[in-house]
Amino acid sequence: MSTSKGLRKLRSTRTLLLSSILIAASGLTSAAEIKLKYSDHDPNNGMRTNFVQNVWLKEINNQLGDRVSIQEFWGGSLFGSKEILKGIGDNITQIGFMYPGHYPGQLPAHTIFKLLPKGPKKFSNMVWFYRTIYEEVPAFEAELKKANVKPLLLTAGLPAAFVGTTSLESIDDITGRKWRAGDKWSLRFLGNVGAHPVSIPWSDTYMALQTGAIDGCYTNLDGAHMMKFDETAPNVLVSKSLWNGIPFMHMVNRRTFENMPEDVQDALLKASKIAEEKYSKVYEDTFEQIIQTQKDSGVKVTFMSDEDIDKWENSPKLIDLQSQWVNEAKKAGLDNAEEILTQVKAIYERAMARS
């Protein structure tokens, strides 16, 4: 009897020990899993959003494997474009897409990019410019740090384009007509070349073009094509020199990132670097694809002349606009706005020399 009891006791001990090991292993697996939310205000059928979903987020999964799960929210289903900075900063979503142009009050330094209307033609030179800015001009990093966000992936919209309901042979054809743009500086550029600037919501632009409330929209080519503006406004005036300017920033909550294990941080940075390098080809290929698609569907596409580009840049008035930016930036708290402008222009010249 004593031997039988001893065996039963040994089996029971082994069972308890095995159960404890399994529970502990289960706990370790749960603790190691990194759960992230990704929020984007655009639908996932555009150049950038398709790339984010099928290249960047997949590369994060490639780097971290089963350790990470990413819940995706597209089309503003979690945060709109003017809510996302706080959403990431408050860690309601851990990563997301943020367009700095929608936050002139919180990110005044970032608005300077719109005061550089002509830019690098290649994405590789654009991203070099942005990364160098963040390394060499402290004001930019300071704004992001204050908002508790950190950039992981930088992309860009395709070059800006004029998409109009009437013929566009040159930039002179927008004179006296009602044109929409998405930020105050672009609206001022439109005014400088004789258009009547109009500010209406992005979501209302298609209907405004269709009804004649506006004659055209100045925006990035891929955005216009994704929103089908070129269906109702089948005249496009475009140049690779008219870059979008402001970077498209895919951010992570800073404290969340800093609290991650070092190897996880390295994996996120590596995935982002790999994706940025791949984006260059996507940028070039998508530009050509959209232009060809537009031509095939009957859209009249005209490439801007050097004279057109010079008129748009309008150097004398550009200097005035940059002076206005300095005054407004100072009011927003950037006491060294002149210094920031000088630093950015010097880096810009280096970037343009790479093109």
Secondary structure, 3 states (H helix, E strand, C coil): CHHHHHHHHHHHHHHHHHHHHHHHHHHHHHHHCEEEEEECCCCCCCHHHHHHHHHHHHHHHHHHHHHEEEEEECCCCCCCCCCHHHHHHCCCCCEEEECHHHCCCCCHHHHHHHHCCCCCCCHHHHHHHHHHHHHHCHHHHHHHHHCCEEEEEEECCCCEEEEECCCCCCHHHHCCCEEECCCHHHHHHHHHCCCEEECCCHHHHHHHHHHCCCCEEEEEHHHHHHCCHHHHCCEEEECCCCCCCCCEEEEEEHHHHHHCCHHHHHHHHHHHHHHHHHHHHHHHHHHHHHHHHHHHCCCEEEECCHHHHHHHHCHHHHHHHHHHHHHHHHHCCCCCHHHHHHHHHHHHHHHHHHC
